Amino acid sequence: MTTWDKLALGTDCPFDAPRPTSNEHWDLIAPLSVSSLYLQKNQTYRGHCILVLERHAIRPDQLSAEEWAAFCADLHVAERAVVQIVQPDHINIASLGNVMPHLHWHIVPRYRDDPRWGDPIWPTNLADMPDIRLSADEQAGLLAKLRAILG
């Protein structure tokens, strides 16, 4: 059984609740109705967040219609908050699950001067993806602004 297969079954899935509020990859912004919003530590795309479903599922067809509607409503709330705070030129929303098989959305603000404008943010080789970190004060400021909007 591969690592992906084990994660898909929920074995040692780092996205399963309870998740840490902060680690080397993210900081919790806020819990929403059926998911939680996290600010990525990699801020190559300022405001990049992930919205993680609270329970373990790997695809939308594993959710009830009510859960799917609630998850989409959470996405709408989260995306509007991110756009209001960072005012990007565009925004990408992606749910892939190829690396981490736990249902989550990437909310990726895009800027005309970003390193991959006009292309997807993920290069073919993930090791080639830029990793830009904000200062502790900048990260805290962005978190505070997003938390204030989400209440």
C-alpha positions in Angstrom: 0.0 0.0 0.0 1.4 3.4 -1.0 1.7 6.4 1.2 -1.1 8.1 -0.8 -3.3 5.1 -0.3 -2.7 5.2 3.5 -3.4 8.9 3.7 -6.6 8.4 1.6 -7.8 6.0 4.2 -7.1 8.5 6.9 -4.0 6.8 8.3 -1.8 9.5 9.8 -3.5 12.2 7.6 -2.1 15.5 8.8 -5.3 17.2 7.6 -7.5 15.1 9.9 -8.9 16.8 13.0 -7.7 17.7 15.4 -5.0 19.7 13.5 -2.5 21.9 15.1 -3.4 25.6 15.0 0.1 26.4 13.8 2.9 24.4 12.3 5.7 24.8 9.7 3.1 24.9 6.9 0.2 27.0 8.2 -1.5 29.2 10.8 -5.1 28.8 11.7 -7.2 31.8 10.7 -10.6 30.6 11.7 -12.9 27.6 11.9 -15.9 28.0 9.6 -19.1 25.8 9.4 -17.6 22.5 8.1 -14.0 23.5 7.5 -11.1 25.6 8.8 -9.2 28.3 7.0 -5.4 28.4 7.3 -2.9 30.9 6.1 0.0 29.2 4.3 3.5 29.9 5.6 4.7 29.9 2.0 3.5 33.4 0.9 4.9 33.4 -2.6 1.3 34.4 -3.5 0.5 36.8 -0.8 -2.7 35.7 1.0 -2.5 32.0 -0.1 -4.8 30.0 2.2 -6.1 26.5 2.4 -9.6 25.6 3.5 -9.6 22.1 5.0 -12.7 20.0 5.5 -13.1 19.0 9.1 -13.9 15.4 8.5 -11.9 13.0 6.4 -13.1 12.8 2.8 -11.0 12.8 -0.4 -13.6 13.8 -3.0 -16.8 15.8 -3.2 -18.9 12.8 -4.1 -18.2 11.5 -0.6 -20.1 14.4 1.0 -23.8 14.7 1.4 -25.5 17.5 -0.6 -25.8 19.5 2.6 -22.1 19.0 3.5 -21.0 20.0 -0.1 -23.2 23.1 0.0 -21.8 24.1 3.4 -18.2 23.5 2.2 -18.9 25.6 -0.8 -20.4 28.3 1.3 -17.3 28.3 3.5 -15.2 28.6 0.4 -17.2 31.7 -0.7 -16.8 33.3 2.7 -13.0 32.6 2.8 -12.4 33.7 -0.8 -14.2 37.0 -0.2 -12.2 37.7 2.9 -8.9 37.0 1.2 -9.8 39.2 -1.8 -10.9 42.0 0.5 -7.6 42.0 2.5 -4.9 41.4 -0.2 -6.8 42.8 -3.3 -5.2 40.6 -5.9 -5.4 41.0 -9.7 -7.1 37.6 -9.9 -7.7 34.6 -7.7 -7.2 30.8 -8.3 -9.3 28.3 -6.5 -8.0 24.7 -6.7 -8.9 21.3 -5.2 -6.6 18.6 -6.4 -5.8 16.0 -3.8 -3.0 14.5 -5.8 -0.4 15.0 -3.1 -2.7 15.2 0.0 -5.8 13.1 -0.3 -8.0 15.1 2.1 -10.6 17.4 0.7 -9.3 21.0 0.8 -9.3 24.1 -1.4 -6.3 26.3 -2.2 -7.3 29.9 -2.3 -4.4 31.5 -4.3 -4.3 35.3 -4.9 -2.6 36.1 -8.2 -0.7 39.2 -9.0 0.5 40.5 -12.4 4.0 40.5 -11.0 3.9 37.1 -9.4 6.5 34.5 -10.4 4.1 32.4 -12.5 1.5 35.0 -13.7 -0.4 33.4 -16.6 0.5 29.8 -15.5 -0.6 27.5 -12.7 1.3 28.1 -9.5 2.5 24.5 -9.3 5.5 23.7 -11.5 5.8 20.1 -12.7 8.5 19.4 -10.1 7.2 20.6 -6.7 10.8 21.0 -5.5 11.0 23.9 -8.0 8.2 25.8 -6.3 9.4 29.1 -4.8 9.0 29.3 -1.0 8.8 32.9 0.2 8.1 33.5 3.9 6.9 36.8 5.5 8.5 38.2 8.5 6.8 37.2 11.8 5.3 40.7 12.0 3.9 40.6 8.4 2.5 37.1 9.0 0.8 38.2 12.2 -0.6 41.3 10.6 -2.1 39.3 7.7 -3.6 36.8 10.1 -5.1 39.6 12.3 -6.7 41.2 9.3 -8.2 38.0 8.0 -9.4 37.0 11.5 -11.0 40.4 12.0 -13.1 39.9 8.8 -14.1 36.4 9.6 -15.0 37.3 13.2 
